[in-house]
């Protein structure tokens, strides 16, 4: 029986990234055993990464009824907020002094949860609105940047910025429909997903190199 995939490029690339995220998460956890705070924060990060790419692969690969497709879309969009908060959890936990740590972790998770709830009820807002919200939340690290610069060496800061730039560039492509080379096959949506993957890979390298050994 021939399997029909709704969006082949988006599905296969994000399914592959989901598998990589599973192995990456296992690697982070195994190398954190004995340090409970690292196990917890890196598990949250890893699960958020797996959730995003798993939900995306499922949504973009499944041909189903309109009602079920909307549910999958909501899960996919909710997972974006989960990943943003999950990605910052180990960064803020190990890169900020106590007061700033508490403030920023509380802020990022409250905003992410609000975003998740709104996406459940308003999943079909204009793509530019979603992009602005994602990017704004994604650059929240600029608020405690002074402390992060003190906590991490410059190569680590560069990696964080490069990851953010990749995510942002992807969001701009998504909002503007740029780089729509072959619409429906390899268009702006596929390019958006590829830049999201690049951002995730760069951020994972940062986590593995500068959070894990701390």
N, C-alpha and C positions, 0 to 999 in steps of 0.2 A: 504494500500500500504506500502510495506516494504521500509524504508529509508536506503540507502546505504551510509555510511560515509567512505571517502577515508582512513583516519588514525584515527580510533576511540579514542585511548588513547590521542593523541596530541590534537584532536579536542575537546573532552569533558573536559579535564583538563584546556585547555586554554579558553574554553567558560565559564566554572565555574569561572575562575580567572577574566575574563572580567566582569562578573556580580558582583563579589566582588569589582572590581575596580570602578564600577559605584556607588555602595553604599558607598565605601570608599571616593570617590571624593565628593559625596553629603555631607558626614560627615565633611570633611575638609572645604568645602565652607561654610556650615551652621555655623560652629564654627569660621569662619573668617569674618563674616559679620560685617561691621563697620570699617574694616581695608582693604582699597582698594588694597594695595600692596600685602597683603597676599591672598586676593581673586583672584587676577590676577595670581600670581606665582603658587599658589596651583591649580588653574584651569588648567593652562598649564601643570603642572605635572600630574594631574588627567586625562586630555584628552589624554596625551601621553601614559599613562598606559592603558587606555581603548582602544586606537587605536592599540597598539601593540597586545594585547590579542584578540581583535576583529578581526584584520586582520589575525592573526595566525590561529584562529579557522576557519575562512572562507576559507583560503588557504588550510589548512590541511584537511578540511572536505568536500570540494566541488569536485565532479567528473564532469569535464567539458572538453571542447576541449583544445588542446595543446596551442592554441593562448591565450585563456582566462586564462588558468592555469599560463602562463608566466606573465600575467598582475597581477594576484593575488599574485604571488611570488614576483614581484617587490614591490607591496604595502606592503607585509609582511616584506621584507628586509628594505624598506625605514622607516617603523615604528620603527625598532630597533634604528636607528639614532635619530629619533624623541624622543624615550623614554630616550635615554642617555642624550640628551640636556634638555629634560623636567624634568628629575630627578634631574639634577644639578641646575635648575633655582631657586627653593626656597632655596637650600643650599647656593649657592653663593650670592643670594640676601640678606639673613639674617645672613650669617656667615662670610662675608668678609668686610673689610673697603672699602670706596667709590672707590678709584682708582683700587684696586684689583678686586672689584666687577665688574666694567665696563670692565676691561681687560678680566677677566675669562668668563663673560657672552658672550662677543663679540666672544672670541676665541671658546668656546664650540659650539655656534650656527653657526658660519661660518664653522667650521669643519664638523658639523653635516649636514648642508645644502649641502656642497661639497660631503659628503658621500651619501646623498640622490640622488643627481643628478647622481653621478657615478653609483649607483645601478640601476637607471632607464635604463642606457645604457649598463651596464656591470653586469647584475644580476648573470651570471653564472661563475663568477671567482672562482678559487679553494677555497674550504671551509676553508683551513688553512689561506688563505689570508684574507678572511672575518673575521675569528676569531681573527687574530692578530690586525686588524683595530679596531674591536669592543672593544677588551680588552684594547688596547692602549688608545683609547678615553675614555673608562670607568674609567681608573685610572688617568685621568687628574687632579683629586683633589689632587694628590701628589704635584703638582706645588705650590699651596697655602696652603699646609698642616700646616705650622707653624701658619698661621692666623686662620685656622679652629680649631686647638688645643686650641688656645687662646679663641675662641668664644664659643666652646661647651665643656661640661664636658666629662671626659674620657669615661663613658658608651656610650655616643653618638658617639664618635670616634670609639669605638669598634664595634658598630652596623653598622656604615658606612663601616668599613673594612670587617666585616663578610658578609655584602651584596655584596661587591665587590668580595670577595673570592668565594661566591656561584656562581655569574655570571661568574667569570673566570673559575671555575671548570667545569661549563656547557659548556663554549666555548672550553675548552681543550677536553672534551668528544666529542663535535661536530667535532672538527678538526681531532682527532685521531681515532674516531669510537670506543673508549673504551666502556666497559660495554654493549656490544651488545648481551644481554642475549638471547632474542628471536627475531631475525631479522624480521622486518616487523610488529611485534606485540608489543613487548616491548624491543626495541633495543637501540642503542646509541642515536638515535634521540629523543626517548621518554625520556630517561634519561637527555639529554640536556635540554629539555623543563621543566622537573621537577625542575632541579637546577636553571633554569631561574625564575621559579615561586617562589622558595625559596628566591632567591636574591631580587625579587620584594617585597615579604612580609616583609623581614627584613628591606628593605629601607623604606617601608610604615610605619612600626613601628617607625623607626627613625624620619620620618617626623612628625608623629602624636604626638610623645612624646617630641621632641626637637625643631621643627620649629613652629608648631601650637601654643604652649603657649607663644612664644617670644613676 
